[in-house]
Amino acid sequence: MIEYVHEHIIEEIKTNTRTDTIFVLISILLNLITMAINSAIADQNDPSYAVMAIFTVLIVVVNLVAIAGLLKGRQTRHKLISGLLRIYKDNKVDGYYDLSLLGTYKLRYSLFILVVVTTGVVACIVPFILL
């Protein structure tokens, strides 16, 4: 039974990783596409500020969702790995897992969030600079 639980946790971690990847990639892609659209609108002789504002709101909402998803992903990963560590400790193989990895995961999530925020801010600011 313990092998089943172990495999289940591993599968949950893999799903968590895929979900986090999707959050990061989609938010960055949307930020860049929206920046291009807003920049093209700003480059026109008579830019439509309403459309730019709507796209800017879209950037903010998508980035907030991505950040919330990443924060929840970080929390989920921590819980799953804590469960694995309990299994490893109960089976006296916990010495094979370096606990510093937990800090590395936390840093990685912080860097992902920084990338999402930075591209979002740039996507919001650049078109308005072009006006």
C-alpha positions in Angstrom: 0.0 0.0 0.0 2.8 2.4 0.8 4.1 2.0 -2.8 0.7 3.1 -4.1 0.7 6.2 -1.9 4.3 7.0 -3.0 3.4 6.7 -6.7 0.3 8.8 -6.1 2.3 11.6 -4.5 4.8 11.4 -7.3 2.1 11.7 -9.9 0.6 14.7 -8.0 4.0 16.4 -8.0 4.2 15.9 -11.8 0.7 17.3 -12.3 1.7 20.2 -10.1 4.8 20.9 -12.2 2.8 20.8 -15.5 0.2 23.2 -14.1 2.9 25.6 -12.9 4.6 25.5 -16.3 1.3 26.3 -18.0 0.7 29.3 -15.7 4.1 30.7 -16.4 4.1 30.1 -20.1 0.6 31.3 -20.8 1.0 34.5 -18.7 4.3 35.4 -20.4 2.9 34.6 -23.8 -0.2 36.7 -23.2 1.9 39.5 -21.8 4.0 39.7 -24.9 1.1 39.4 -27.3 -0.9 42.0 -25.4 2.1 44.3 -25.3 2.4 43.9 -29.1 -1.3 44.7 -29.7 -1.3 47.7 -27.3 2.0 48.9 -28.9 0.4 48.7 -32.4 -2.6 50.6 -31.1 -0.5 53.2 -29.5 1.5 53.7 -32.7 -1.6 54.7 -34.7 -2.4 58.3 -35.3 -5.6 58.0 -33.3 -5.1 55.3 -30.6 -8.1 53.7 -29.0 -7.5 54.2 -25.3 -10.5 52.1 -24.4 -9.1 49.0 -26.2 -5.7 49.6 -24.6 -7.3 49.9 -21.2 -9.2 46.7 -21.7 -6.1 44.8 -22.7 -4.2 46.3 -19.8 -6.9 45.0 -17.4 -6.6 41.6 -19.1 -2.8 41.6 -18.4 -3.4 42.5 -14.7 -6.1 39.8 -14.3 -4.2 37.0 -16.0 -1.1 37.9 -14.1 -2.9 37.9 -10.7 -4.4 34.5 -11.6 -1.0 33.1 -12.6 0.6 34.4 -9.4 -2.2 33.0 -7.3 -1.8 29.7 -9.1 1.9 29.7 -8.6 1.6 30.5 -4.9 -0.9 27.6 -4.5 1.4 25.4 -6.5 4.3 26.2 -4.2 2.1 25.4 -1.2 0.9 22.1 -2.8 4.4 21.0 -3.7 5.6 21.7 -0.1 2.7 19.5 1.3 3.4 16.7 -1.2 7.1 16.7 -0.6 6.4 16.8 3.2 4.3 13.7 2.8 7.1 12.0 0.8 9.5 12.9 3.5 7.3 11.2 6.1 7.1 8.1 4.0 10.9 8.2 3.6 11.4 8.7 7.4 9.1 5.9 8.3 11.0 3.6 6.0 14.4 4.9 7.3 15.5 6.2 3.9 15.0 9.9 4.6 18.8 10.4 4.5 18.7 10.2 0.7 16.6 13.3 0.3 18.4 16.6 0.8 16.1 19.0 2.8 17.7 22.0 1.2 15.7 21.2 -1.9 12.6 22.6 -0.2 14.3 26.0 -0.1 15.4 25.6 -3.7 11.8 25.0 -4.7 10.6 28.1 -2.8 13.3 30.2 -4.6 12.3 28.8 -8.0 8.7 29.7 -7.4 9.7 33.2 -6.3 11.7 33.5 -9.6 8.8 32.3 -11.6 6.5 34.9 -10.0 9.2 37.6 -10.6 9.3 36.7 -14.3 5.5 36.9 -14.5 5.3 40.2 -12.7 8.1 41.7 -14.7 6.7 40.8 -18.1 3.3 42.0 -16.9 4.6 45.4 -15.8 6.6 45.8 -19.0 3.6 44.8 -21.1 1.5 47.4 -19.3 4.1 50.2 -19.5 5.7 50.0 -22.9 2.6 50.8 -25.0 1.9 53.9 -22.9 5.5 55.1 -23.4 5.0 54.8 -27.1 2.0 57.2 -27.0 
